[in-house]
Amino acid sequence: MEPIRVYDNPPRDAWPALTARVTRDDAEIDRRVAAILNEVRTGGDEALRRIARRIEGFAPERFELPQAQLDEAARSISPELKTALATAKANIEAFHRAQLPRPVAVEVMPGVRCSQRAVAIRRVGLYVPGSSAPLFSTVLMLAVPAAIAGCPEVVMCTPPGKDGRVNPAVLWTARLCGVEKVFRVGGIQAIAGMTFGTESIPAVYKLFGPGNGYVMAAKQLAQRFGVAIDMPAGPSEVLVVADGGARADFVAADLLSQAEHGPDSQVVLLTDRKDFPERVLAELERQLAELPRRDIAEKALSHSRIIVLESIERCLEFSNAYAPEHLILSVRQSEKYARAVENAGSVFLGNYSPESAGDYASGTNHTLPTSAYARAYSGVNVDAFVKKITFQKVTPSALQALGPVIQAMAQAEQLDAHSRAVTIRLNALKK
């Protein structure tokens, strides 16, 4: 294993470089993404087939999977996995159902009543990655809150394998969550298909789901065509803060659980113990030898880092600057230090809250902002599947009281028609 570089109390002016993610050629990515989006926009299903043959070496004649194939997937799933998925689904449902927005109604002044109501987005598109691993857990994380929010139409795209088939666990989970429209198409072309619509794939109003740098760029570009997205969610990352109460074997396992996602994943360890990095590095070496995805994890570790800082408080300052997708607080007073967290997608408290719990079954959502977008974005939740519409009703007597306020403001902004809309009504009330 190429050793992870260890930094000992780097000065603050070095922090920007240390919080940087994997360097990418964004211009080249954007060029390729724009070309594929345009190809699908003008070419529909045939363009999807052409791109699939070019990139994946296989193009299905039919993109939508028939219900019979969704049903037969159940026969390929072990009873143990079915039970595990049912438990995870129940936990995710319990946590997300508690997030359902409540109606708001306020009489702000006599006769002026304002209200707000959440309305489910009619058609949402779920992207479920599957190029290097069948992420059926992502189906749960996206389809469960969509169902709780009440979205009438749910469209799901996921890449097929080289044999043209979609992993049975992905299909079974989709069936379990009530997803009826599943299309075997992945990558940029899947985002393009859901953005513009094709002969097979419906155009959606909002896109959800994680992916690699190309998928993230495609989602961001899709916004220019009137499609909303959940958040920028690209290559996965974790930051662990560890003190003297942390266990090196636990921390190494957490770092590797993210590193195995992909070669462009990134892991960071912060600690106030000078002897801890050496112990973690030894554990990484030992545990790596047992990993089937060792090559992938090693590539991710090659651009990861371990940083020793003077205190846990300083570690939290660095973490907030980094804004990790996943933050693990392997510290003795994890709930106390959690109060200092400002920027993070999802936080795991204590030695016995592994990041994989949130990835699968604790109940929180694993679709989270990456690349420091946690400074401003939340992870997927029920709110992401609704839009909130406001209503107002003004009685005639209330307009007489509020009208002069509106007129004064409209006239000051030199928007005479705004003022006139009130004046005409007030004059009518005088008759």
Residue pairs with C-beta under 8 A, 6 or more apart in sequence:
1 284
1 285
1 288
1 298
1 301
2 298
2 301
2 302
3 281
4 281
4 284
4 301
4 302
4 304
4 305
4 306
5 305
5 306
6 277
6 281
6 305
6 306
6 307
6 308
7 14
7 18
7 305
7 306
7 307
7 308
8 274
8 308
9 308
9 309
9 310
10 18
10 307
15 318
15 321
18 305
18 307
18 318
19 318
19 321
19 322
19 323
19 372
21 235
21 237
21 266
21 370
21 371
21 372
22 235
22 264
22 266
22 303
24 213
24 264
26 217
29 213
29 214
29 217
30 217
30 221
32 188
32 214
33 188
33 214
33 217
33 218
33 221
34 221
36 51
36 188
36 189
36 192
36 218
37 188
37 191
37 192
37 195
37 196
37 218
37 221
37 222
37 225
39 47
39 50
39 51
39 192
40 47
40 48
40 51
40 189
40 192
40 193
40 195
40 196
40 198
41 192
41 195
41 196
41 225
43 50
44 198
44 199
45 63
45 198
45 199
45 200
45 201
47 189
47 198
48 59
48 63
48 185
48 189
48 192
48 193
48 198
48 200
48 201
49 59
49 60
50 59
51 188
51 189
52 58
52 59
52 60
52 185
52 189
53 59
55 187
55 189
56 159
56 160
56 162
56 186
57 162
58 160
58 162
58 163
58 164
60 160
60 164
60 184
60 185
62 200
63 183
63 184
63 185
63 193
63 198
63 200
63 201
64 181
64 182
64 183
64 200
64 201
65 166
65 171
65 182
65 183
65 184
67 180
69 171
70 171
70 174
70 175
70 180
70 182
71 175
73 168
73 169
73 171
73 172
73 175
74 172
74 175
76 168
76 169
76 172
77 168
77 169
77 172
81 169
82 172
84 361
85 136
85 140
85 172
85 173
85 176
86 176
87 361
88 137
88 140
88 360
88 361
89 140
89 144
89 176
89 177
91 361
91 362
91 363
92 140
92 141
92 144
92 145
92 361
92 363
92 365
93 144
93 148
94 363
95 363
95 364
96 144
96 145
96 148
96 363
96 365
96 381
96 382
97 148
97 382
99 145
99 148
99 381
99 382
99 383
100 118
100 148
100 149
100 382
101 118
101 382
101 383
101 386
101 388
103 115
103 116
103 117
103 118
104 115
104 116
105 113
105 114
105 115
105 116
106 113
106 114
106 115
107 113
107 114
108 114
109 398
109 401
109 402
110 397
110 398
110 401
111 394
111 395
111 397
111 398
111 399
111 401
112 392
112 393
112 394
112 395
112 398
112 402
113 392
113 393
114 390
114 391
114 392
115 390
115 391
115 392
116 388
116 389
116 390
116 391
117 388
117 389
117 391
118 149
118 383
118 386
118 387
118 388
118 389
119 386
119 387
119 388
119 389
120 149
120 150
120 151
120 152
120 385
120 386
121 149
121 151
121 205
121 206
121 385
121 386
121 387
122 151
122 152
122 153
122 205
123 151
123 152
123 153
123 154
123 155
123 202
123 203
123 204
123 205
124 146
124 151
124 153
124 154
124 155
124 204
124 205
124 206
124 207
124 208
124 385
125 155
125 156
125 157
125 194
125 204
125 206
125 207
125 208
126 138
126 139
126 142
126 143
126 146
126 154
126 155
126 156
126 157
126 179
126 208
126 209
127 156
127 157
127 158
127 190
127 191
127 194
127 207
127 208
127 209
127 210
127 211
127 215
127 219
128 135
128 136
128 138
128 139
128 142
128 156
128 157
128 158
128 170
128 209
129 135
129 138
129 158
129 159
129 186
129 209
129 210
129 211
129 212
129 215
130 158
130 159
130 160
130 161
130 166
130 167
130 170
130 186
131 159
131 186
131 187
131 212
132 262
132 296
133 261
134 167
134 169
134 170
135 170
136 167
136 169
136 170
136 172
136 173
137 173
137 359
137 360
137 366
138 209
138 210
138 366
138 367
139 156
139 170
139 173
139 174
139 177
139 179
140 173
140 177
141 365
141 366
141 367
141 380
142 156
142 208
142 209
142 367
142 380
143 154
143 156
143 173
143 174
143 177
143 178
143 179
144 177
145 365
145 380
145 381
145 382
145 384
145 385
146 154
146 208
146 385
147 154
147 177
147 178
148 382
148 385
149 382
149 385
149 386
150 386
151 385
153 181
153 202
153 204
154 178
154 179
154 180
154 181
155 181
155 183
155 194
155 201
155 202
155 204
156 174
156 179
156 181
156 182
156 183
157 182
157 183
157 184
157 185
157 186
157 190
157 193
157 194
157 201
158 166
158 170
158 182
158 183
158 184
158 185
158 186
158 190
159 184
159 185
159 186
159 187
159 190
160 166
160 184
160 185
160 186
161 167
164 184
166 182
166 184
171 182
174 182
181 202
183 190
183 193
183 200
183 201
185 193
185 201
187 211
187 214
187 215
187 218
188 214
188 215
188 217
188 218
190 215
191 207
191 211
191 215
191 218
191 219
191 222
192 218
192 222
193 200
193 201
194 201
194 202
194 203
194 204
194 207
194 227
195 203
195 204
195 207
195 222
195 225
195 227
196 203
196 225
197 203
203 227
204 227
205 227
205 228
206 227
206 228
206 229
206 230
206 384
206 385
207 219
207 222
207 227
207 228
207 229
207 230
208 229
208 230
208 367
208 380
208 384
209 215
209 230
209 233
209 367
210 233
210 234
210 236
210 367
210 370
211 218
211 219
211 233
211 234
212 234
212 235
212 262
212 264
213 234
213 235
213 264
215 234
216 232
216 233
216 234
216 370
216 371
219 229
219 232
219 233
220 229
220 232
222 229
223 229
230 367
230 380
230 384
231 367
231 368
231 369
231 373
231 377
231 378
231 379
231 380
232 369
232 370
232 371
232 373
232 377
233 367
233 368
233 369
233 370
233 373
234 370
234 371
235 261
235 262
235 264
235 265
235 266
235 370
235 371
236 258
236 261
236 262
236 265
236 325
236 326
236 370
237 258
237 265
237 266
237 267
237 268
237 324
237 325
237 326
237 370
237 371
238 254
238 255
238 257
238 258
238 267
238 268
238 324
238 325
238 326
238 327
238 328
238 355
239 267
239 268
239 269
239 270
239 319
239 322
239 324
239 326
239 327
239 328
240 251
240 254
240 255
240 267
240 268
240 269
240 270
240 327
240 328
240 330
241 270
241 271
241 312
241 315
241 316
241 319
241 327
241 328
241 329
241 330
241 331
241 337
242 251
242 269
242 270
242 271
242 273
242 276
242 280
242 330
242 331
243 271
243 272
243 273
243 312
243 330
243 331
243 332
244 272
244 273
244 332
245 330
245 331
245 332
245 351
246 271
246 276
246 330
246 331
246 351
247 330
247 351
248 276
248 279
248 280
248 282
248 283
249 283
249 287
250 330
250 351
250 354
251 269
251 280
251 283
251 328
251 330
252 280
252 283
252 284
252 286
252 287
253 283
253 287
253 354
254 328
254 330
254 354
254 355
255 267
255 269
255 280
255 284
255 301
255 304
256 267
256 284
256 287
256 288
256 291
256 297
257 354
257 355
257 356
257 359
258 265
258 266
258 267
258 300
258 326
258 355
259 265
259 267
259 296
259 297
259 298
259 300
259 301
259 304
260 291
260 293
260 296
260 297
260 300
261 296
261 300
262 296
262 300
263 296
263 299
263 300
264 300
265 300
266 300
266 303
266 304
267 300
267 301
267 304
268 304
268 305
268 306
268 307
268 322
268 324
269 277
269 280
269 305
269 306
269 307
270 306
270 307
270 309
270 315
270 318
270 319
271 277
271 306
271 307
271 308
271 309
271 315
272 308
272 309
272 310
272 311
272 312
272 314
272 315
273 308
274 308
276 308
277 306
277 308
280 306
281 306
284 301
288 294
288 297
288 298
291 297
307 318
309 315
309 318
312 331
312 337
313 340
316 337
316 340
316 341
319 327
319 341
319 343
319 344
320 340
320 341
320 342
320 343
321 343
322 343
322 372
323 343
323 344
323 369
323 372
323 373
323 374
323 375
324 343
324 344
324 345
324 374
325 344
325 345
325 346
325 368
325 369
325 370
325 374
326 344
326 345
326 346
326 348
326 355
326 358
326 368
327 341
327 344
327 345
327 346
327 347
327 348
328 347
328 348
328 353
328 354
328 355
329 337
329 338
329 347
329 348
329 349
329 350
330 350
330 351
331 337
331 350
334 349
334 350
335 349
338 347
338 349
341 347
343 372
343 374
343 375
344 374
345 368
345 369
345 370
345 374
345 378
345 379
346 358
346 364
346 365
346 366
346 368
346 379
348 354
348 355
348 357
348 358
353 362
358 364
358 365
358 366
359 366
360 366
364 379
365 379
365 380
365 381
366 379
367 379
367 380
368 374
368 379
368 380
369 376
369 377
369 378
369 379
378 384
394 402
396 429
399 422
399 425
399 426
399 429
400 426
400 429
403 422
403 423
403 425
403 426
406 418
406 419
406 422
407 419
407 422
407 423
410 416
410 418
410 419
410 422
411 419
